[in-house]
Amino acid sequence: METDLTPEERLSLIGDQWALMRAGQGKVGAYLKLAQAVAGDASSSVLGMVSSQVGTVENRIAGTDTEREGMKAWVRQTFGSRYAALGKATAEESPEQKRVRAQLLRLAGEAGDEAALAEARAITAKWLVDPASVEPTVAGEAVNVAVHHGDAALYEKMLGISETAKDPQVRSEALYRLAWFHDLALVKRTLDYAVSGKVRNQDSAGMVAEELGDRDSRDLAWQYLHENWEKVVAQLTPESTSGLVGVTGQFCSAEKLTEVPEFFATHKVAATEATVKRAVSGIQDCLDLRAAQEGNLREWLAGR
C-alpha cells in the first residue's frame, strides 16, 4: 500500500473493500490482505475501522474454533508486532499516538499476544489500586484486555470496585466489565448478580445483553434466559427491553432463526414486533455472510 495516502484515503480504500466483500463481490481474504497492509502505517481512525471489521470476521464469518484461532494467530502476527515496535510509552506521546497504542494493545491483547497481555495486566494492577494513576486512553483498553483473559481473583477485585469506588464512573465501568470475563463460571456469576436486585434495572438489562451479545458467552446466557426468565423480566424497563431483544440478532445459527421469535412470542416483553424482526434479520444476515465467505476465509488461512 502507498504509505503517502492520507488517513481519509486509506479509510476509503478499506471501507470500499469491506463493502465489496459484504456485497459478495469480493473475498474476505482480499480484505484481510489490505487490512494487513495498513497495519504498519494506520492512523487511529483506520485502526478503529480495521479493529471493528476484523472482529466481525472472527465472530460472524469464522464458523469453527480452528478458524477463530487462525484469525487470532494472524492478529497476533500482524498487530502484535506493530504494538511491540512502539516500545514503552512516554510522556511526550501525542493524543493520536496514545489512541494508536490503545487500539493496538486491544487488538493484540485480546488475540492473546503475550507481550500485550503482560502489559495490560501490569497497567490493570495499577488501575485497581488507583484508576487516576494511569493514563486513561491506554488504561481503558488495558483493563478490557485483562478482564477478557481474567480469572476469579481479578473478578473479585472488579466486583469490589463496582460496589465501593467513590467515583460513580469508575463504579459503572467496573460493573459492566463483570460481563466481559470469558470464563463460563464467571459468566454465570455475572448473570446471577445482574438479576439479584443489587444493581439498577437499566444496568441489569445491559449486563445480560452484554453476555448475550458475546460469542463466547451467548449460549450460556440464552440458556439462562430460558431458565430464569422471571428474574430477568423483573429487572427490565421499557427502555432496556429493546436492547435485550435486539442483541439476539448477534446469534449466527439456523436454530436461532426460529428459537428467537418463538421465545419472545411466549415470553412477552415491551419490545415491539419490529425489534424481534430486526433480530431475526441480523441472524439471517450472519448466516448469509458466513455461507458466502467462510470457505474463502478457510482458504486464505490455509495459504498463509
N, C-alpha and C positions, 0 to 999 in steps of 0.2 A: 504494500500500500504506500502511496505517496505520503511522506511524512510532512510535506508542506501544506497539506489540506487543512483548512480551518476546522475547528470542532463542529461547526454547523454543517460543513460539507461531509465530515465523517458521520455525523448523526444521520444525514440524509441518505448516505450510502448504505449504512447498516439497517436503517429503517426500511429502505426500499427492498433490500434483500430479504428482510424478515417478512415483509408484506407479500413478496412473491412466493416465499415458502408457505405462508399461511393460506395463500390462494391456490396452492397446488401447482404453481408454475415454476417452482424452484425446489431444490433439495435442501434438507436440513444440513447436510454436510457442507454445502456451499456457504450457507450462513455461518456455520461454525468456523470454517476456514477464514472468513472475513473477520469474525469476532477475534480470532487468534491474531490476525494481522494488526488489529487496533490495540492489542493488549500492551504493546510496548510504548505507545505514544498517546494514549487516550486521555482526554480531559475527564473531569468528574462527571460531566453531563453524558459523555459517551459511555463511560464505565457504568453509570447508573442504568442506562438503557440496556447495555450488554448483560449486566447482572440480572435484571428482571427477565430478559429473554432466555438466558441460559437456564435460569430457574424453571422457566416454562418447559424447556426441552427436557430437563430432568424429570419434572413432575407430571407432564402431560403427554410426552412422546415416548420416553423410555418406559417400556412396559414391564421389564423384568429387573430383578435385583442386579443381575450381571450388567445390564445396560446402564443402570444408575451408577454402579461402581465404575464403569468405564467413563462415564461423564465426570465423576468426581476426580478420577485419575487425570483426565485432561485438564480440569480446572486447576488441580494442584500443579501440574507441569506448566500450564500457561500463565496463571496469575500468581501462583506461589513464588515462582522465580522472579516475577516483577516485584512482588512485595519484598522479597529478600534483597533485591537490588536497591531498594530505598534506603537501607541501613537504618540506624537509630534516628528517632525523631529529634528534632532540635527546636529550640525556642524561636528560631528565625523562620520557621516554615510559614508560608502564607496560608490564608484560609482555604484556597484552592488545593494546595499541597496536602493539607490536613484532610480535606474531603477525599482526595485520591487515596491517601494512606488508609483511611477508614474503610473505603469501599473495597480495596484490595485485601485488607485484613478480613473483612466479612466473607468475600468470595473464597479466599484461600483457607481460612479457618473453618468455615462450615464444611468445606470439602475434606477436611482432615489433615491439612498441611501441618506438619509437626511444629515448625518454627512459628507459624502464625498462631497456632493454638497455644503454644507456650507463652507467647507474648500476650495473647488475650487473657490467659489465666493470671498472668502477673499483674496486668492492669486491673483486672477484676478484683484481685486481692486487695489492692489499694482502694478501689471504689467501695468495697464492702466496709472498710474502716471509715472512710470519709469521701463521699461522692464528689465533693468540691475540690479534692486534692489532685484530680486527674483531668487532663484536657478533654472537654466534653464531646467534641466531634468524634475523636477516635475511641474514647471510653465507651460511648453508647454502643458502637458496633462490637467492641471487645467483650463487653458484658453479654451481648447477644450470642456471640460465638461460644463463650464459656458455658452459658446456660444450655445452648444447643447440645453440648457434649457433657453436661453437668451430671453429677451424682447426687445421692441423697444428702450428703453433707452440705453441698452448695445449696440444695433446695431448702434445707432448714434455715440457712442464713438468709436466703432471699425472702422466705416466708416471714422471718423475724423483722426484716426491714420493712416489708409491706404492712406490718402491723404497728411498728413503733417509730419509724422515721419521723422526724419533726417536719420535714419538708413534704407537703402533700404531693408534689410532682414526683419526688423520689419514691414515696409510698405507692403511687399509682404505677410507676414504671416497674417496680419490683413485683407488684401484684400480677400484672399482665405477663411478666416474664415467667411466672409459675407455669403458664400454659405453653411455654416454649421448650421445656425439658422434654427430651425424646424417650427417656426410659419409660416403659409402659406402666410400671408400678407407680411412677411419679405422675404420669398422666391420670391414672385412676385417682390418686390423691387430690390432684387439682380439680377434677370433676366433682368429687365429693365435697371439697372445700367450697367450690363455686356455688353449690346449691344448699350449703349448710345454713344459710341465713347470716353468715358472718361478714359477707361483702354486700355492697349495694346492688340493687336489682340490675341496673344497667351494666355493671361490671360482671355480674354473674353470667348474663347472656353473652357478653363479649368473650369471656374466658371459654365458655362452652363452644362458641363459634370458632375461636382460635383452634381448639382441638379438632373440631370437625373439618376445618379447612386445611389442616396439615396432613400430608400424605402418610406420614408415619404413625399418626395417632387417630386418624379419622375412623378406621374400622372399629376401634375400641370405643370411641366417642359415639358412634352410631348405635352400637350395641347398648351403651349406657343410656342413650336417649330412649330406647325401647324399654329398658328395664326400670328406669327411674323417671318416667315422664311426668308423674305428678309432682315430684320435687322440682324438676326443671321448669315446668309450666308455671309453678307458683312464683318463680323469680322473674318471669317475663313481664315486660311492659309493652304497650302498643308500639313504642318506638324501637324497641330492641328485637321484637319478634321477626320483622322483615329481614334483619341481618342474619339471624339464626337460620331462617328458612333459606335465604339466598345463598349462604355459604355451602349448602349441599350441592350446589352447581359445580363445586370443585371435584366431586366424585368423577370417576372415569371407568365405569363398568356397565355392561348391558343390564345387569341385575338392578342397578340403582335407577335405571330409566323407569322401571315400574315400581320399585320399592319406595322411592321418594314421594311420588304423588299419592301412592296408596297409604303411606304412613300419615301424611298430612290431611288426607281425606277422612281418616278415622280419628285423628288427634287434632282437633280444631284449634286454630290459633287466630290471632288478629291479622295475620298477613293476608294480603289479597291473593286471589287465584292467579293473578298475573305474576306474582313473585314465585309461586311454585312452577309456573310455566317457564319462567326465565331460568330457574334452576335446572329444570329438565333440559332446556335448550343448551345450557352450559355443559351438562353431561354429554349430550349428543355431539356438541362441538369438539369435546375432548376425544371422544371415540372416533370421530371423522378424521381429526388431525393425526391421531395415533395410527389409524389404518393407512393413511396416506404417507406417513413419514417414518414409522418405526423401522421398516425394512431399510430405508436409506440411512437411518442413524446406525443401525446394526452394521451395515456395510462400511460406513465411514469409520466406526470404532475399530472394526477388524482390520482396516487398512492403515491404521496409524502406526 
